[in-house]
Amino acid sequence: MDRQKTASQLRISYDKEADVLYLSIGAPKKAISDIEENGVIIRRDPNTNHVLGLTIIDFARNFSTEKAKLISPHLFGQLQFA
């Protein structure tokens, strides 16, 4: 894939009160959103259809398995990639 993004372009933030995880690739820009049944919102570039980011609703509630605890919202609350 020629447009592969690096970790330095990945932005992660977590809203603990709302229990929502936000993942964005690159700088924020206009997007169209597809809402999936599982509470995941996929943000896409309207011209290229490339994924620009994800929003995961009820993140902690839906990812409370032992494996997911390794990447818990507590950890994501501390990460801010620029």
Jmol script that loads the backbone (N, CA, C; Angstrom):
load data "model"
ATOM      1  N   MET A   1       0.848  -1.179   0.000  1.00  0.00           N
ATOM      2  CA  MET A   1       0.000   0.000   0.000  1.00  0.00           C
ATOM      3  C   MET A   1       0.892   1.241   0.000  1.00  0.00           C
ATOM      4  N   ASP A   2       0.764   2.100  -0.966  1.00  0.00           N
ATOM      5  CA  ASP A   2       1.657   3.244  -1.104  1.00  0.00           C
ATOM      6  C   ASP A   2       1.337   4.394  -0.163  1.00  0.00           C
ATOM      7  N   ARG A   3       0.153   4.420   0.407  1.00  0.00           N
ATOM      8  CA  ARG A   3      -0.228   5.525   1.290  1.00  0.00           C
ATOM      9  C   ARG A   3      -0.225   5.110   2.746  1.00  0.00           C
ATOM     10  N   GLN A   4       0.621   4.170   3.105  1.00  0.00           N
ATOM     11  CA  GLN A   4       0.667   3.667   4.465  1.00  0.00           C
ATOM     12  C   GLN A   4       1.084   4.782   5.422  1.00  0.00           C
ATOM     13  N   LYS A   5       0.387   4.881   6.538  1.00  0.00           N
ATOM     14  CA  LYS A   5       0.678   5.911   7.528  1.00  0.00           C
ATOM     15  C   LYS A   5       1.589   5.349   8.609  1.00  0.00           C
ATOM     16  N   THR A   6       2.392   6.195   9.204  1.00  0.00           N
ATOM     17  CA  THR A   6       3.275   5.771  10.279  1.00  0.00           C
ATOM     18  C   THR A   6       2.629   6.057  11.621  1.00  0.00           C
ATOM     19  N   ALA A   7       3.187   5.471  12.681  1.00  0.00           N
ATOM     20  CA  ALA A   7       2.644   5.662  14.027  1.00  0.00           C
ATOM     21  C   ALA A   7       2.671   7.128  14.428  1.00  0.00           C
ATOM     22  N   SER A   8       3.609   7.904  13.901  1.00  0.00           N
ATOM     23  CA  SER A   8       3.684   9.320  14.265  1.00  0.00           C
ATOM     24  C   SER A   8       2.480  10.095  13.729  1.00  0.00           C
ATOM     25  N   GLN A   9       1.759   9.535  12.772  1.00  0.00           N
ATOM     26  CA  GLN A   9       0.585  10.199  12.220  1.00  0.00           C
ATOM     27  C   GLN A   9      -0.709   9.689  12.853  1.00  0.00           C
ATOM     28  N   LEU A  10      -0.619   8.759  13.783  1.00  0.00           N
ATOM     29  CA  LEU A  10      -1.786   8.209  14.453  1.00  0.00           C
ATOM     30  C   LEU A  10      -2.067   9.010  15.717  1.00  0.00           C
ATOM     31  N   ARG A  11      -3.289   9.487  15.836  1.00  0.00           N
ATOM     32  CA  ARG A  11      -3.703  10.247  17.016  1.00  0.00           C
ATOM     33  C   ARG A  11      -4.742   9.424  17.749  1.00  0.00           C
ATOM     34  N   ILE A  12      -4.517   9.231  19.040  1.00  0.00           N
ATOM     35  CA  ILE A  12      -5.424   8.431  19.862  1.00  0.00           C
ATOM     36  C   ILE A  12      -5.839   9.265  21.059  1.00  0.00           C
ATOM     37  N   SER A  13      -7.139   9.293  21.317  1.00  0.00           N
ATOM     38  CA  SER A  13      -7.617   9.945  22.534  1.00  0.00           C
ATOM     39  C   SER A  13      -8.816   9.167  23.059  1.00  0.00           C
ATOM     40  N   TYR A  14      -9.013   9.259  24.356  1.00  0.00           N
ATOM     41  CA  TYR A  14     -10.090   8.529  25.012  1.00  0.00           C
ATOM     42  C   TYR A  14     -10.853   9.468  25.934  1.00  0.00           C
ATOM     43  N   ASP A  15     -12.179   9.470  25.809  1.00  0.00           N
ATOM     44  CA  ASP A  15     -13.049  10.250  26.681  1.00  0.00           C
ATOM     45  C   ASP A  15     -13.619   9.272  27.703  1.00  0.00           C
ATOM     46  N   LYS A  16     -13.039   9.281  28.902  1.00  0.00           N
ATOM     47  CA  LYS A  16     -13.419   8.317  29.938  1.00  0.00           C
ATOM     48  C   LYS A  16     -14.880   8.484  30.352  1.00  0.00           C
ATOM     49  N   GLU A  17     -15.320   9.708  30.499  1.00  0.00           N
ATOM     50  CA  GLU A  17     -16.700   9.961  30.935  1.00  0.00           C
ATOM     51  C   GLU A  17     -17.716   9.409  29.925  1.00  0.00           C
ATOM     52  N   ALA A  18     -17.456   9.596  28.645  1.00  0.00           N
ATOM     53  CA  ALA A  18     -18.364   9.116  27.594  1.00  0.00           C
ATOM     54  C   ALA A  18     -18.041   7.687  27.159  1.00  0.00           C
ATOM     55  N   ASP A  19     -16.879   7.166  27.583  1.00  0.00           N
ATOM     56  CA  ASP A  19     -16.383   5.840  27.192  1.00  0.00           C
ATOM     57  C   ASP A  19     -16.304   5.723  25.668  1.00  0.00           C
ATOM     58  N   VAL A  20     -15.594   6.683  25.064  1.00  0.00           N
ATOM     59  CA  VAL A  20     -15.435   6.715  23.608  1.00  0.00           C
ATOM     60  C   VAL A  20     -13.945   6.841  23.274  1.00  0.00           C
ATOM     61  N   LEU A  21     -13.482   5.957  22.390  1.00  0.00           N
ATOM     62  CA  LEU A  21     -12.102   5.988  21.913  1.00  0.00           C
ATOM     63  C   LEU A  21     -12.089   6.587  20.516  1.00  0.00           C
ATOM     64  N   TYR A  22     -11.179   7.530  20.293  1.00  0.00           N
ATOM     65  CA  TYR A  22     -11.039   8.182  18.993  1.00  0.00           C
ATOM     66  C   TYR A  22      -9.672   7.845  18.407  1.00  0.00           C
ATOM     67  N   LEU A  23      -9.631   7.376  17.177  1.00  0.00           N
ATOM     68  CA  LEU A  23      -8.386   7.105  16.454  1.00  0.00           C
ATOM     69  C   LEU A  23      -8.438   7.894  15.156  1.00  0.00           C
ATOM     70  N   SER A  24      -7.428   8.714  14.909  1.00  0.00           N
ATOM     71  CA  SER A  24      -7.372   9.501  13.672  1.00  0.00           C
ATOM     72  C   SER A  24      -6.028   9.301  13.013  1.00  0.00           C
ATOM     73  N   ILE A  25      -6.043   9.194  11.698  1.00  0.00           N
ATOM     74  CA  ILE A  25      -4.819   9.059  10.922  1.00  0.00           C
ATOM     75  C   ILE A  25      -4.561  10.399  10.247  1.00  0.00           C
ATOM     76  N   GLY A  26      -3.449  11.025  10.609  1.00  0.00           N
ATOM     77  CA  GLY A  26      -3.108  12.316  10.039  1.00  0.00           C
ATOM     78  C   GLY A  26      -3.897  13.453  10.667  1.00  0.00           C
ATOM     79  N   ALA A  27      -3.774  14.617  10.072  1.00  0.00           N
ATOM     80  CA  ALA A  27      -4.463  15.814  10.558  1.00  0.00           C
ATOM     81  C   ALA A  27      -5.970  15.688  10.320  1.00  0.00           C
ATOM     82  N   PRO A  28      -6.774  16.282  11.205  1.00  0.00           N
ATOM     83  CA  PRO A  28      -8.226  16.223  11.009  1.00  0.00           C
ATOM     84  C   PRO A  28      -8.635  16.863   9.683  1.00  0.00           C
ATOM     85  N   LYS A  29      -9.596  16.244   9.012  1.00  0.00           N
ATOM     86  CA  LYS A  29     -10.134  16.788   7.775  1.00  0.00           C
ATOM     87  C   LYS A  29     -11.556  16.299   7.573  1.00  0.00           C
ATOM     88  N   LYS A  30     -12.259  16.906   6.623  1.00  0.00           N
ATOM     89  CA  LYS A  30     -13.636  16.532   6.334  1.00  0.00           C
ATOM     90  C   LYS A  30     -13.734  15.058   5.998  1.00  0.00           C
ATOM     91  N   ALA A  31     -14.810  14.425   6.482  1.00  0.00           N
ATOM     92  CA  ALA A  31     -14.976  12.993   6.241  1.00  0.00           C
ATOM     93  C   ALA A  31     -16.452  12.637   6.189  1.00  0.00           C
ATOM     94  N   ILE A  32     -16.706  11.471   5.624  1.00  0.00           N
ATOM     95  CA  ILE A  32     -18.039  10.887   5.706  1.00  0.00           C
ATOM     96  C   ILE A  32     -17.939   9.751   6.720  1.00  0.00           C
ATOM     97  N   SER A  33     -19.023   9.465   7.400  1.00  0.00           N
ATOM     98  CA  SER A  33     -18.997   8.460   8.452  1.00  0.00           C
ATOM     99  C   SER A  33     -19.942   7.315   8.154  1.00  0.00           C
ATOM    100  N   ASP A  34     -19.450   6.113   8.392  1.00  0.00           N
ATOM    101  CA  ASP A  34     -20.254   4.908   8.300  1.00  0.00           C
ATOM    102  C   ASP A  34     -20.406   4.369   9.712  1.00  0.00           C
ATOM    103  N   ILE A  35     -21.635   4.191  10.167  1.00  0.00           N
ATOM    104  CA  ILE A  35     -21.890   3.690  11.509  1.00  0.00           C
ATOM    105  C   ILE A  35     -22.174   2.194  11.422  1.00  0.00           C
ATOM    106  N   GLU A  36     -21.344   1.423  12.121  1.00  0.00           N
ATOM    107  CA  GLU A  36     -21.498  -0.021  12.152  1.00  0.00           C
ATOM    108  C   GLU A  36     -22.399  -0.425  13.322  1.00  0.00           C
ATOM    109  N   GLU A  37     -22.955  -1.632  13.274  1.00  0.00           N
ATOM    110  CA  GLU A  37     -23.832  -2.132  14.340  1.00  0.00           C
ATOM    111  C   GLU A  37     -23.149  -2.213  15.695  1.00  0.00           C
ATOM    112  N   ASN A  38     -21.865  -2.473  15.710  1.00  0.00           N
ATOM    113  CA  ASN A  38     -21.140  -2.715  16.950  1.00  0.00           C
ATOM    114  C   ASN A  38     -20.655  -1.453  17.656  1.00  0.00           C
ATOM    115  N   GLY A  39     -21.134  -0.295  17.260  1.00  0.00           N
ATOM    116  CA  GLY A  39     -20.736   0.946  17.908  1.00  0.00           C
ATOM    117  C   GLY A  39     -19.451   1.542  17.376  1.00  0.00           C
ATOM    118  N   VAL A  40     -19.009   1.068  16.227  1.00  0.00           N
ATOM    119  CA  VAL A  40     -17.806   1.612  15.599  1.00  0.00           C
ATOM    120  C   VAL A  40     -18.227   2.534  14.462  1.00  0.00           C
ATOM    121  N   ILE A  41     -17.652   3.721  14.461  1.00  0.00           N
ATOM    122  CA  ILE A  41     -17.905   4.690  13.395  1.00  0.00           C
ATOM    123  C   ILE A  41     -16.620   4.798  12.579  1.00  0.00           C
ATOM    124  N   ILE A  42     -16.727   4.528  11.286  1.00  0.00           N
ATOM    125  CA  ILE A  42     -15.575   4.599  10.392  1.00  0.00           C
ATOM    126  C   ILE A  42     -15.643   5.907   9.622  1.00  0.00           C
ATOM    127  N   ARG A  43     -14.597   6.727   9.740  1.00  0.00           N
ATOM    128  CA  ARG A  43     -14.524   8.010   9.036  1.00  0.00           C
ATOM    129  C   ARG A  43     -13.682   7.827   7.785  1.00  0.00           C
ATOM    130  N   ARG A  44     -14.244   8.225   6.626  1.00  0.00           N
ATOM    131  CA  ARG A  44     -13.568   8.044   5.336  1.00  0.00           C
ATOM    132  C   ARG A  44     -13.464   9.371   4.578  1.00  0.00           C
ATOM    133  N   ASP A  45     -12.408   9.469   3.786  1.00  0.00           N
ATOM    134  CA  ASP A  45     -12.235  10.606   2.896  1.00  0.00           C
ATOM    135  C   ASP A  45     -13.315  10.512   1.817  1.00  0.00           C
ATOM    136  N   PRO A  46     -14.109  11.573   1.618  1.00  0.00           N
ATOM    137  CA  PRO A  46     -15.197  11.504   0.644  1.00  0.00           C
ATOM    138  C   PRO A  46     -14.730  11.368  -0.803  1.00  0.00           C
ATOM    139  N   ASN A  47     -13.492  11.738  -1.103  1.00  0.00           N
ATOM    140  CA  ASN A  47     -12.978  11.654  -2.473  1.00  0.00           C
ATOM    141  C   ASN A  47     -12.273  10.333  -2.774  1.00  0.00           C
ATOM    142  N   THR A  48     -11.533   9.810  -1.805  1.00  0.00           N
ATOM    143  CA  THR A  48     -10.727   8.611  -2.052  1.00  0.00           C
ATOM    144  C   THR A  48     -11.282   7.363  -1.375  1.00  0.00           C
ATOM    145  N   ASN A  49     -12.157   7.546  -0.410  1.00  0.00           N
ATOM    146  CA  ASN A  49     -12.729   6.456   0.393  1.00  0.00           C
ATOM    147  C   ASN A  49     -11.702   5.831   1.345  1.00  0.00           C
ATOM    148  N   HIS A  50     -10.512   6.441   1.500  1.00  0.00           N
ATOM    149  CA  HIS A  50      -9.519   5.950   2.460  1.00  0.00           C
ATOM    150  C   HIS A  50     -10.022   6.206   3.876  1.00  0.00           C
ATOM    151  N   VAL A  51      -9.714   5.291   4.773  1.00  0.00           N
ATOM    152  CA  VAL A  51     -10.101   5.449   6.177  1.00  0.00           C
ATOM    153  C   VAL A  51      -9.249   6.541   6.810  1.00  0.00           C
ATOM    154  N   LEU A  52      -9.924   7.502   7.457  1.00  0.00           N
ATOM    155  CA  LEU A  52      -9.243   8.601   8.140  1.00  0.00           C
ATOM    156  C   LEU A  52      -9.217   8.403   9.646  1.00  0.00           C
ATOM    157  N   GLY A  53     -10.128   7.552  10.131  1.00  0.00           N
ATOM    158  CA  GLY A  53     -10.172   7.336  11.567  1.00  0.00           C
ATOM    159  C   GLY A  53     -11.333   6.456  11.972  1.00  0.00           C
ATOM    160  N   LEU A  54     -11.332   6.138  13.259  1.00  0.00           N
ATOM    161  CA  LEU A  54     -12.387   5.330  13.865  1.00  0.00           C
ATOM    162  C   LEU A  54     -12.823   5.985  15.154  1.00  0.00           C
ATOM    163  N   THR A  55     -14.082   5.823  15.483  1.00  0.00           N
ATOM    164  CA  THR A  55     -14.615   6.191  16.783  1.00  0.00           C
ATOM    165  C   THR A  55     -15.261   4.929  17.331  1.00  0.00           C
ATOM    166  N   ILE A  56     -14.873   4.541  18.545  1.00  0.00           N
ATOM    167  CA  ILE A  56     -15.416   3.331  19.149  1.00  0.00           C
ATOM    168  C   ILE A  56     -16.214   3.721  20.381  1.00  0.00           C
ATOM    169  N   ILE A  57     -17.532   3.553  20.289  1.00  0.00           N
ATOM    170  CA  ILE A  57     -18.452   3.886  21.372  1.00  0.00           C
ATOM    171  C   ILE A  57     -18.491   2.728  22.365  1.00  0.00           C
ATOM    172  N   ASP A  58     -18.587   3.039  23.661  1.00  0.00           N
ATOM    173  CA  ASP A  58     -18.593   2.035  24.737  1.00  0.00           C
ATOM    174  C   ASP A  58     -17.332   1.178  24.685  1.00  0.00           C
ATOM    175  N   PHE A  59     -16.206   1.832  24.498  1.00  0.00           N
ATOM    176  CA  PHE A  59     -14.932   1.133  24.335  1.00  0.00           C
ATOM    177  C   PHE A  59     -14.614   0.218  25.517  1.00  0.00           C
ATOM    178  N   ALA A  60     -14.592   0.743  26.729  1.00  0.00           N
ATOM    179  CA  ALA A  60     -14.209  -0.062  27.897  1.00  0.00           C
ATOM    180  C   ALA A  60     -15.205  -1.190  28.134  1.00  0.00           C
ATOM    181  N   ARG A  61     -16.462  -0.912  27.951  1.00  0.00           N
ATOM    182  CA  ARG A  61     -17.479  -1.932  28.170  1.00  0.00           C
ATOM    183  C   ARG A  61     -17.354  -3.073  27.162  1.00  0.00           C
ATOM    184  N   ASN A  62     -17.080  -2.746  25.917  1.00  0.00           N
ATOM    185  CA  ASN A  62     -17.000  -3.760  24.866  1.00  0.00           C
ATOM    186  C   ASN A  62     -15.654  -4.474  24.795  1.00  0.00           C
ATOM    187  N   PHE A  63     -14.618  -3.903  25.391  1.00  0.00           N
ATOM    188  CA  PHE A  63     -13.291  -4.498  25.333  1.00  0.00           C
ATOM    189  C   PHE A  63     -12.783  -4.789  26.739  1.00  0.00           C
ATOM    190  N   SER A  64     -13.553  -5.527  27.500  1.00  0.00           N
ATOM    191  CA  SER A  64     -13.192  -5.778  28.897  1.00  0.00           C
ATOM    192  C   SER A  64     -12.624  -7.175  29.123  1.00  0.00           C
ATOM    193  N   THR A  65     -12.163  -7.847  28.075  1.00  0.00           N
ATOM    194  CA  THR A  65     -11.538  -9.154  28.216  1.00  0.00           C
ATOM    195  C   THR A  65     -10.144  -8.990  28.804  1.00  0.00           C
ATOM    196  N   GLU A  66      -9.548 -10.069  29.225  1.00  0.00           N
ATOM    197  CA  GLU A  66      -8.205 -10.019  29.799  1.00  0.00           C
ATOM    198  C   GLU A  66      -7.197  -9.430  28.812  1.00  0.00           C
ATOM    199  N   LYS A  67      -7.272  -9.824  27.559  1.00  0.00           N
ATOM    200  CA  LYS A  67      -6.338  -9.315  26.550  1.00  0.00           C
ATOM    201  C   LYS A  67      -6.539  -7.816  26.351  1.00  0.00           C
ATOM    202  N   ALA A  68      -7.788  -7.372  26.311  1.00  0.00           N
ATOM    203  CA  ALA A  68      -8.072  -5.956  26.092  1.00  0.00           C
ATOM    204  C   ALA A  68      -7.612  -5.097  27.260  1.00  0.00           C
ATOM    205  N   LYS A  69      -7.525  -5.685  28.451  1.00  0.00           N
ATOM    206  CA  LYS A  69      -7.062  -4.910  29.609  1.00  0.00           C
ATOM    207  C   LYS A  69      -5.631  -4.423  29.414  1.00  0.00           C
ATOM    208  N   LEU A  70      -4.878  -5.108  28.564  1.00  0.00           N
ATOM    209  CA  LEU A  70      -3.517  -4.662  28.263  1.00  0.00           C
ATOM    210  C   LEU A  70      -3.504  -3.340  27.512  1.00  0.00           C
ATOM    211  N   ILE A  71      -4.594  -3.045  26.798  1.00  0.00           N
ATOM    212  CA  ILE A  71      -4.722  -1.774  26.084  1.00  0.00           C
ATOM    213  C   ILE A  71      -5.965  -1.047  26.579  1.00  0.00           C
ATOM    214  N   SER A  72      -6.115  -1.009  27.876  1.00  0.00           N
ATOM    215  CA  SER A  72      -7.311  -0.457  28.508  1.00  0.00           C
ATOM    216  C   SER A  72      -7.445   1.041  28.254  1.00  0.00           C
ATOM    217  N   PRO A  73      -8.657   1.576  28.465  1.00  0.00           N
ATOM    218  CA  PRO A  73      -8.856   3.030  28.329  1.00  0.00           C
ATOM    219  C   PRO A  73      -7.917   3.834  29.216  1.00  0.00           C
ATOM    220  N   HIS A  74      -7.513   3.285  30.357  1.00  0.00           N
ATOM    221  CA  HIS A  74      -6.565   3.975  31.218  1.00  0.00           C
ATOM    222  C   HIS A  74      -5.275   4.260  30.448  1.00  0.00           C
ATOM    223  N   LEU A  75      -4.788   3.274  29.722  1.00  0.00           N
ATOM    224  CA  LEU A  75      -3.587   3.460  28.920  1.00  0.00           C
ATOM    225  C   LEU A  75      -3.828   4.476  27.813  1.00  0.00           C
ATOM    226  N   PHE A  76      -4.957   4.343  27.100  1.00  0.00           N
ATOM    227  CA  PHE A  76      -5.248   5.258  25.994  1.00  0.00           C
ATOM    228  C   PHE A  76      -5.432   6.689  26.481  1.00  0.00           C
ATOM    229  N   GLY A  77      -5.913   6.849  27.716  1.00  0.00           N
ATOM    230  CA  GLY A  77      -6.075   8.186  28.268  1.00  0.00           C
ATOM    231  C   GLY A  77      -4.755   8.902  28.425  1.00  0.00           C
ATOM    232  N   GLN A  78      -3.664   8.132  28.495  1.00  0.00           N
ATOM    233  CA  GLN A  78      -2.328   8.719  28.672  1.00  0.00           C
ATOM    234  C   GLN A  78      -1.619   8.961  27.343  1.00  0.00           C
ATOM    235  N   LEU A  79      -2.097   8.372  26.253  1.00  0.00           N
ATOM    236  CA  LEU A  79      -1.424   8.467  24.962  1.00  0.00           C
ATOM    237  C   LEU A  79      -1.974   9.606  24.120  1.00  0.00           C
ATOM    238  N   GLN A  80      -1.113  10.382  23.559  1.00  0.00           N
ATOM    239  CA  GLN A  80      -1.468  11.412  22.592  1.00  0.00           C
ATOM    240  C   GLN A  80      -0.392  11.435  21.524  1.00  0.00           C
ATOM    241  N   PHE A  81      -0.614  10.756  20.401  1.00  0.00           N
ATOM    242  CA  PHE A  81       0.351  10.766  19.312  1.00  0.00           C
ATOM    243  C   PHE A  81       0.110  11.989  18.455  1.00  0.00           C
ATOM    244  N   ALA A  82       1.170  12.669  18.116  1.00  0.00           N
ATOM    245  CA  ALA A  82       1.032  13.864  17.269  1.00  0.00           C
ATOM    246  C   ALA A  82       1.679  13.653  15.935  1.00  0.00           C
TER     247      ALA A  82
END
end "model"
wireframe off; spacefill off
backbone 0.3
color backbone group
